[in-house]
Amino acid sequence: MSVTLTPSSIASEQRSTVRCASCGATLDDRTARATCPNCGGLLAVEHVAPKAKGAALRALFDDRLGAASYRGSAADRSGVWRFRELVLPAARPEEIVSHPEGNTPLVAREAVAGFAGVDALRLKHEGHNPSASFKDRGMTAALTQARRIGARAVACASTGNTSASLAAYAAQAGIPAFVLVPEGRVSTGKLAQTLAYGAHMIRLRGDFDDCLELAREASEQLGIYLVNSLNPFRVEGQKTIVLELLQQLGWESPDWIALPAGNLGNTAAFGKALREAHALGLIDRVPRLLAVQAAGAAPFAAGFADDFATRRRVRAETAATAIRIGDPASWDRAVEAIRFTQGHVVAVSDAEIFAAKRVVDACGVGCEPASAASVAGVRTLVERGVIGREERVVSVLTGHLLKDPDAALAARVAGGLGAEEPLTRAEALGHLERVLSSSH
Ligand code: F0G
């Protein structure tokens, strides 16, 4: 099948509905609400199914990887809008705010596979997005929606990556952006990006959960469009991490997809992507999701242990600041994702996260601390015999190493590297000789 990829090929006649998961209320796909206006529940976007299914839909998506993906509009070149029928089909080309984003690599590194204890481990590196985290995939959809509804301003609470991404996409869209971040707990790279891209940043005395509560209140009172991951359009964009990795695997499902879990927006998005990919015949087997939390911020892992009998919240503490979240907003839809995929949730210690990070960094790939949880979690489940050594696993690296340069340096210095005093020219030559002769 041959598809001409011009902006006009965007499937704008295909409509979507926004439905409340709690009370069932339905809204138009041009809604400015991030949560249900009746009951405050979580909203979900439902698309009219595209006409093409199964092999024809796979061919449509594969075709868009052709020459037009180099020469077309930003949306044509985007690893999010390539799947536009499953993201926001009603968006018109001129409404789409795209960098472009996505098209991130899927890599295999023996050292990381050996560390995790599986033969076939791949790393889906979302740190290769324009603002260096997976958040750009949801943000292109959320800012497109902000433009569609004529939002006067956009806002989010964040542990740093959402704020950096929001700042970048709001700058592109020309919409003022406000971000609320927990004081003292956001890494240098993320703060620098947020400020440089021009967002108004408020550092709150409190943690992420306090920031989110305030962001919800402020958006309600001031009519600012809220783009945290409880926003249903964020979820639609983030689904494409899964769609793209399935496409990179030739639409052959792996056995497991592992990801770090904090506010649970991404876990929810992965579940929805797999449900839809299966229903549309893109894949014939559903991979199991593995959501990995930091032990000091693991209410979802605790919930999994009692089959999600009760919703839990904790006071969160972990050096993986991106997932330092105690009261995850997307709890219900993440439970659905784990149940639908017969998935698993596990908590790993900060020491385990940093051990995994050192291996990912040292093979030249690199990631921020929270991202390494997805490798640490696989290792733990292999040790427990839940994941078999021969199973095919994709671990999602959610953010780039340079997001948190302090953590990267600290991890190496703790291992005895990089802590040396500066040397003179003569000392440096002697040092080089000694290192070379000792490495033979
Ligand atoms: N990994 C990274 C690097 C993150 O920044 C986040 C979340 C997650 C994983 C967890 O994803 O919240 O959907 O379960 N960061 C948010 C932020 C909270 O504000 O940047 P989740």
Boltz pocket constraint, residues with backbone or C-beta under 6 A from the ligand:
constraints:
  - pocket:
      binder: B
      contacts: [[A, 133], [A, 135], [A, 157], [A, 158], [A, 159], [A, 160], [A, 161], [A, 162], [A, 163], [A, 229], [A, 260], [A, 261], [A, 262], [A, 263], [A, 264], [A, 265], [A, 266], [A, 267], [A, 322], [A, 323], [A, 368], [A, 370], [A, 371], [A, 398], [A, 399]]
      max_distance: 6.0
